[in-house]
Amino acid sequence: MTAPLVAVLDYGIGNLSSAQKALVRVGADARLTRDAGLVVDADGVVLPGVGAFGACMDALRGAGLESVVHAAVESSRPFLGICVGMQMLFDGSDEDPSHSGLGLIPGRVTAIPDTVRRPQMQWNELCVRAADSLFAGLPATPWVYFVHSYAARPADPSVVVATCDYGSELTAVVRRGNVVATQFHPEKSATDGLAILGNFVNSCRSTR
């Protein structure tokens, strides 16, 4: 079986190759790229992200990839956002109000409660609230690894697929059509994380 081609968007911020290597491990022909032509040819697209919201948005736009993201989403191919890559899909973030987000999922990113240590840098269990192909074959409460101080607040609660408990109920996974995104790092989440990435890769196979 031919491995599905997955484009991992490379906009020069942080260790974006860790997601690419994990996708290869679960069966994808995953390539770190900023080549718009390769993204068009890909069966699925991944937007990873680490660091600060504003810096990531500046880097994505500086790399000429904002329109590439919108085109990929509009093509109805599977699209996965990871960590800050998830936050970038929203309208904006209180971390840097001067920067707009991609506006692909209505809502805003806000700080997690100051009653708990920030960032949340730990393993935490997911409360899966809606059936989703991303969790096929996984335990009822998968354990995954988070590193974040901000969390998304979608305008439409129905897009929330999973949450975690950290000072309050935080959005951990969202789904809007072909777009799915995780606040945690599946590539750093051991067996459950690799299974989640494997399920995403399987969804990319169905686009052929």
C-alpha positions in Angstrom: 0.0 0.0 0.0 1.4 3.4 -1.0 2.0 5.7 1.9 -0.3 8.8 1.8 1.6 12.1 1.2 1.3 14.4 4.2 2.6 18.0 3.9 3.8 19.3 7.3 4.0 23.1 6.9 7.5 24.5 7.6 7.5 28.1 8.6 10.7 28.1 10.5 9.5 28.2 14.1 10.6 25.6 16.6 11.2 21.9 16.2 8.5 21.2 13.5 10.4 18.1 12.3 9.3 16.1 15.4 5.7 16.0 14.0 7.0 15.0 10.6 9.1 12.2 12.0 6.2 10.8 14.1 3.9 10.8 11.0 6.5 8.9 9.0 6.6 6.4 11.9 2.9 5.7 11.6 3.0 5.1 7.9 2.8 8.5 6.1 5.1 9.9 3.4 5.4 13.0 5.5 7.4 15.9 4.2 8.4 19.2 6.0 7.7 21.8 3.3 6.8 25.3 2.4 6.3 24.4 -1.3 2.7 25.3 -2.3 2.8 22.8 -5.1 3.7 19.9 -2.8 0.9 21.0 -0.5 -1.6 20.9 -3.4 -0.5 17.4 -4.2 -0.6 16.1 -0.6 -3.4 13.8 0.7 -3.4 15.7 4.0 -1.8 18.7 5.6 -0.5 19.3 9.1 0.1 22.7 10.8 2.3 22.2 13.8 3.2 25.1 16.2 5.4 25.8 19.2 6.1 29.1 21.0 4.1 32.3 21.0 0.9 32.9 18.9 2.1 36.2 17.5 5.5 35.0 16.4 4.0 31.9 14.8 1.4 34.0 12.8 4.2 36.3 11.7 6.4 33.4 10.6 3.5 31.7 8.8 2.6 34.9 6.9 6.3 35.6 6.2 6.7 32.2 4.7 3.8 32.9 2.4 1.8 30.0 3.8 -1.4 31.7 5.0 -3.2 31.4 1.7 -1.8 27.9 1.3 -3.5 26.9 4.6 -6.8 28.4 3.5 -6.6 26.6 0.1 -5.8 23.3 1.8 -8.8 23.6 4.1 -11.1 24.6 1.3 -10.0 21.5 -0.7 -11.7 19.3 1.9 -8.6 17.2 2.5 -7.8 16.1 6.0 -6.1 19.0 7.9 -4.5 18.7 11.4 -3.4 21.5 13.7 -1.1 20.8 16.6 -0.6 22.9 19.8 -0.1 26.5 18.7 -1.1 25.3 15.2 -4.5 24.6 16.7 -4.6 28.1 18.3 -3.7 29.7 15.0 -6.9 28.3 13.4 -9.0 30.7 15.6 -9.8 34.3 15.1 -7.2 35.5 17.6 -5.4 35.1 20.9 -5.2 37.1 24.1 -1.5 36.2 24.1 -1.0 38.7 21.4 -4.2 40.7 20.6 -2.4 42.7 17.8 -2.2 39.6 15.6 -5.2 38.0 13.9 -5.5 34.3 13.5 -6.5 32.3 10.5 -10.2 32.6 11.2 -11.0 29.1 10.2 -12.7 28.2 13.4 -14.8 31.0 15.0 -13.6 31.8 18.6 -10.7 33.1 20.6 -7.8 31.7 22.5 -7.6 32.8 26.2 -5.3 32.2 29.1 -5.8 29.1 31.3 -6.8 29.9 34.9 -4.3 31.6 37.1 -5.3 29.3 39.9 -3.1 26.6 38.4 0.6 26.5 37.4 1.2 27.9 33.9 2.1 26.5 31.6 0.3 23.2 31.9 3.4 21.0 31.2 2.3 17.5 32.0 0.5 14.3 31.0 -3.3 14.7 31.3 -6.2 12.5 30.4 -8.7 13.4 27.8 -12.5 13.5 28.2 -13.7 12.5 24.8 -17.1 14.2 24.3 -18.0 13.2 20.8 -17.2 10.2 18.6 -14.4 11.0 16.1 -12.3 9.0 13.8 -9.2 10.5 15.5 -9.9 8.3 18.5 -10.6 5.0 16.7 -9.3 2.1 18.7 -8.0 4.3 21.6 -8.9 3.9 25.3 -11.9 5.7 26.6 -9.6 8.3 28.3 -6.4 8.6 26.4 -3.4 10.1 28.2 -1.5 12.8 26.2 1.2 15.4 26.8 0.4 19.1 27.0 2.6 22.2 27.0 0.5 25.4 26.9 -0.6 28.5 28.8 -3.5 29.4 26.5 -6.5 27.4 25.4 -9.2 27.8 22.7 -12.7 28.9 23.4 -14.7 28.1 20.3 -17.8 30.2 19.5 -19.7 27.0 18.7 -19.3 24.4 21.5 -20.3 21.6 19.2 -16.9 21.7 17.5 -15.3 20.5 20.8 -14.4 16.8 20.5 -12.4 16.4 23.7 -11.5 18.4 26.8 -9.1 18.1 29.7 -9.4 19.2 33.3 -6.7 21.7 34.4 -8.1 24.4 36.7 -11.2 24.3 34.6 -12.5 22.4 31.6 -10.1 23.2 28.7 -10.6 22.6 25.0 -8.2 19.8 24.0 -9.5 18.7 20.5 -11.7 20.4 18.0 -13.3 19.3 14.7 -14.9 21.4 12.1 -15.5 19.5 8.9 -12.2 18.3 7.5 -10.2 20.3 10.1 -9.2 18.6 13.3 -6.8 20.1 15.9 -5.2 19.1 19.2 -4.0 21.4 21.9 -1.6 18.6 23.1 1.4 17.2 21.2 0.4 13.8 19.8 4.0 13.3 18.6 5.1 13.5 22.3 2.3 11.4 23.7 3.7 7.8 23.4 1.4 5.0 22.3 -1.9 7.0 22.4 -0.4 9.9 20.6 1.0 7.7 17.8 -2.4 6.0 17.5 -4.0 9.4 17.1 -1.5 10.3 14.3 -2.1 6.9 12.7 -5.8 7.6 12.6 -5.2 10.9 10.9 -2.9 9.2 8.3 -5.7 6.7 7.7 -8.1 9.5 7.0 -5.6 10.8 4.4 -5.6 7.5 2.6 -9.4 7.9 2.0 -8.8 11.0 -0.1 -7.1 9.1 -2.9 
